[in-house]
C-alpha cells in the first residue's frame, strides 16, 4: 500500500487541461459529444482514484424519501433549463455524467438530493442564467475521488449496495474519505436498455491510498 502525495500532486497540476472535453477520450462515455474528463491517479482491484478539475454544473435540489422520485423531478427541471428555460432562451447540449449528491440517511427519513448536469465547455465561462429559481449554477471545486462502477439501472438499492462495497474496500485499505455523502454518477440516457454505466464516488479526505507503486507508475507512464 502507498499514500500518494507530493510528486503526484505536482504531476496533476502539469497534466491538467480543460476537463470538459470530447467523449472519444473516454471509452464508457459515448452518448454525448462532451464528457467530464479526469486524470487517473491509480487503479486497484477494488477501486480507481481519479482527479477532477473544478468545473461548473447546473444543479437543483429535491427532497424525497426515495432517490428515484427525487431524480425524476430534478431531471425534468434541469432538462427544461438546457432546452431553453434560461435567460438567453438557449438550447444547451446534454453532457455526461449526470451526478446526484447522495446524503447518508435512514430509509424512512426524508433526504435532499442534489442533481447536476455538467455544462459544456462553451458554457463553462458564462453559463446562461436559469429562469427557474429552483435551478442554480454551481462551481464544484477540484477533487480527488475513489470510484467503483457498475452496470444496470441506478436505483436507491443498487447505489446503496455499491456505496457499501466501496466504503468497505476503503476501510480495509485504511483510506480516509469524506463521510456523510457520496456522489452517484450515471452516463446513459433513460432510453438505453443494456450496457449501462453507473459509478459511486467518495471524495478523498487525505492523500489517496493505492495498493502498490506499480499501479501508480503505470497510470502515469503507460
C-alpha positions as CSV (number, residue, x, y, z in Angstrom):
1,X,0.0,0.0,0.0
2,X,1.2,3.5,-0.7
3,X,0.0,7.0,0.0
4,X,0.2,9.4,-2.9
5,X,1.2,13.0,-2.4
6,X,4.0,15.5,-3.3
7,X,5.2,14.4,-6.8
8,X,1.7,13.2,-7.8
9,X,0.1,16.4,-6.9
10,X,2.7,18.2,-9.0
11,X,2.1,15.9,-11.9
12,X,-1.6,16.5,-11.7
13,X,-1.1,20.2,-12.0
14,X,1.2,19.7,-15.0
15,X,-1.3,17.5,-16.8
16,X,-4.5,19.4,-16.0
17,X,-6.3,20.7,-19.1
18,X,-9.8,21.7,-20.0
19,X,-11.6,19.0,-18.2
20,X,-14.9,19.1,-20.2
21,X,-13.9,17.6,-23.5
22,X,-14.6,15.2,-26.3
23,X,-16.3,12.0,-25.3
24,X,-13.9,10.0,-27.5
25,X,-11.4,10.3,-24.7
26,X,-13.5,8.0,-22.5
27,X,-14.5,4.5,-23.7
28,X,-17.5,4.4,-21.4
29,X,-18.9,7.9,-22.2
30,X,-20.2,7.7,-25.8
31,X,-23.8,9.0,-25.8
32,X,-22.9,12.7,-25.6
33,X,-20.4,14.8,-27.5
34,X,-18.8,16.1,-24.4
35,X,-18.0,14.4,-21.1
36,X,-16.3,15.1,-17.8
37,X,-12.6,14.2,-18.1
38,X,-10.2,13.2,-15.4
39,X,-6.7,12.2,-14.5
40,X,-6.4,8.6,-13.5
41,X,-4.2,8.6,-10.4
42,X,-4.2,4.8,-9.9
43,X,-6.3,1.7,-10.0
44,X,-6.5,-1.2,-7.6
45,X,-8.6,-4.4,-7.7
46,X,-11.3,-2.7,-5.7
47,X,-11.4,1.0,-6.9
48,X,-10.0,3.7,-9.1
49,X,-8.6,7.0,-7.8
50,X,-9.3,10.0,-10.1
51,X,-8.6,13.7,-10.0
52,X,-11.2,16.1,-11.4
53,X,-10.6,19.7,-12.1
54,X,-13.0,22.4,-10.9
55,X,-15.9,22.8,-13.4
56,X,-19.4,24.4,-13.5
57,X,-22.6,22.5,-13.3
58,X,-26.3,23.4,-13.4
59,X,-28.0,22.0,-10.3
60,X,-31.2,21.6,-8.5
61,X,-32.3,20.2,-5.1
62,X,-35.2,17.8,-4.5
63,X,-36.5,16.5,-1.2
64,X,-38.0,13.0,-1.0
65,X,-37.9,9.7,0.8
66,X,-36.6,8.0,-2.3
67,X,-33.9,8.8,-4.8
68,X,-36.0,7.6,-7.7
69,X,-38.8,10.1,-7.1
70,X,-36.3,13.0,-6.5
71,X,-34.3,12.1,-9.6
72,X,-37.3,12.1,-11.8
73,X,-38.4,15.6,-10.7
74,X,-34.9,17.0,-10.7
75,X,-34.1,15.7,-14.1
76,X,-37.2,17.3,-15.7
77,X,-36.3,20.6,-14.1
78,X,-32.7,20.5,-15.4
79,X,-33.8,19.3,-18.8
80,X,-36.1,22.3,-19.1
81,X,-33.1,24.5,-18.4
82,X,-31.0,23.0,-21.2
83,X,-33.9,23.2,-23.6
84,X,-34.5,26.9,-23.3
85,X,-35.6,27.7,-19.7
86,X,-32.7,30.2,-19.2
87,X,-32.3,33.9,-19.6
88,X,-30.8,33.5,-23.1
89,X,-33.5,31.0,-24.2
90,X,-30.6,29.0,-25.4
91,X,-30.5,25.3,-26.1
92,X,-27.6,23.6,-24.4
93,X,-26.1,20.3,-25.4
94,X,-26.5,17.4,-23.0
95,X,-23.3,16.1,-21.4
96,X,-22.3,13.2,-19.2
97,X,-22.3,12.1,-16.5
98,X,-25.4,13.3,-14.6
99,X,-24.4,13.4,-11.0
100,X,-26.5,13.1,-7.8
101,X,-25.2,14.0,-4.4
102,X,-26.5,11.4,-2.1
103,X,-26.6,12.3,1.6
104,X,-26.5,9.5,4.1
105,X,-29.9,8.8,5.7
106,X,-32.1,6.1,7.0
107,X,-34.6,4.7,4.5
108,X,-37.5,6.1,6.5
109,X,-36.1,9.6,6.5
110,X,-36.6,12.4,4.0
111,X,-33.4,13.4,2.2
112,X,-32.3,16.3,0.0
113,X,-30.9,15.0,-3.3
114,X,-28.9,17.4,-5.5
115,X,-28.8,16.5,-9.2
116,X,-26.3,18.3,-11.5
117,X,-25.9,18.4,-15.3
118,X,-22.3,19.2,-16.4
119,X,-22.2,22.4,-18.5
120,X,-20.5,22.0,-21.9
121,X,-17.1,23.6,-22.5
122,X,-18.5,26.5,-24.4
123,X,-20.7,27.5,-21.4
124,X,-18.2,27.0,-18.7
125,X,-17.1,30.6,-18.5
126,X,-20.5,32.3,-18.8
127,X,-23.4,29.9,-18.4
128,X,-26.9,31.2,-19.2
129,X,-28.8,32.2,-16.0
130,X,-31.7,29.9,-15.1
131,X,-35.2,31.3,-15.2
132,X,-36.5,28.7,-12.6
133,X,-35.5,29.8,-9.1
134,X,-35.0,26.2,-8.1
135,X,-32.2,25.8,-10.6
136,X,-28.8,27.3,-10.0
137,X,-25.2,27.3,-11.3
138,X,-22.5,26.0,-9.1
139,X,-18.8,25.5,-9.5
140,X,-17.6,22.3,-7.8
141,X,-14.0,22.6,-6.5
142,X,-11.3,20.3,-7.9
143,X,-11.4,17.0,-6.1
144,X,-9.9,13.5,-5.9
145,X,-12.3,10.7,-5.7
146,X,-12.4,6.9,-5.1
147,X,-14.6,5.2,-7.7
148,X,-16.4,1.9,-8.2
149,X,-18.5,1.3,-11.4
150,X,-21.5,-1.0,-12.0
151,X,-24.0,-1.8,-14.7
152,X,-27.7,-1.9,-14.9
153,X,-30.0,0.8,-13.6
154,X,-29.2,3.3,-10.9
155,X,-31.7,2.8,-8.1
156,X,-31.6,3.5,-4.3
157,X,-30.8,-0.2,-3.7
158,X,-28.1,-0.6,-6.4
159,X,-26.4,2.7,-5.3
160,X,-26.6,1.6,-1.6
161,X,-25.0,-1.7,-2.4
162,X,-22.2,-0.3,-4.4
163,X,-21.6,2.6,-1.9
164,X,-21.3,0.0,0.9
165,X,-18.9,-2.1,-1.3
166,X,-16.7,0.9,-2.0
167,X,-16.7,2.1,1.6
168,X,-15.8,-1.4,2.8
169,X,-12.9,-1.6,0.4
170,X,-11.7,1.9,1.5
171,X,-12.0,1.0,5.2
172,X,-9.9,-2.2,4.6
173,X,-7.2,-0.1,2.9
174,X,-7.3,2.4,5.7
175,X,-8.2,5.1,3.2
176,X,-9.6,8.4,4.5
177,X,-12.7,9.8,2.8
178,X,-15.4,12.4,3.5
179,X,-18.3,10.9,5.4
180,X,-22.0,11.8,5.3
181,X,-22.4,11.8,1.5
182,X,-21.2,10.4,-1.8
183,X,-21.9,11.0,-5.5
184,X,-23.8,8.8,-7.8
185,X,-22.9,9.3,-11.5
186,X,-24.8,8.0,-14.5
187,X,-23.6,8.1,-18.1
188,X,-26.6,6.8,-20.0
189,X,-29.9,8.1,-21.4
190,X,-33.1,6.6,-19.9
191,X,-33.7,5.1,-23.3
192,X,-30.6,2.9,-23.2
193,X,-31.6,-0.6,-22.0
194,X,-28.3,-2.5,-21.9
195,X,-24.6,-2.0,-21.2
196,X,-25.3,0.9,-18.9
197,X,-22.6,2.6,-16.8
198,X,-23.0,4.0,-13.3
199,X,-20.5,4.9,-10.7
200,X,-20.2,5.7,-7.0
201,X,-17.7,8.4,-5.9
202,X,-16.3,9.1,-2.4
203,X,-14.2,12.3,-2.1
204,X,-10.8,11.7,-0.6
205,X,-10.0,13.3,2.8
206,X,-6.3,12.9,2.8
207,X,-3.7,11.7,0.3
208,X,-5.3,8.9,-1.7
209,X,-4.3,5.3,-0.9
210,X,-3.3,2.8,-3.6
211,X,-2.1,-0.7,-3.1
212,X,1.2,-0.6,-4.9
213,X,3.8,1.7,-6.5
214,X,3.5,-0.3,-9.8
215,X,-0.1,0.8,-10.2
216,X,0.9,4.5,-9.7
217,X,3.7,4.1,-12.2
218,X,1.5,2.5,-14.8
219,X,-1.2,5.1,-14.5
220,X,1.2,7.9,-15.3
221,X,3.6,6.4,-17.7
222,X,1.6,3.8,-19.7
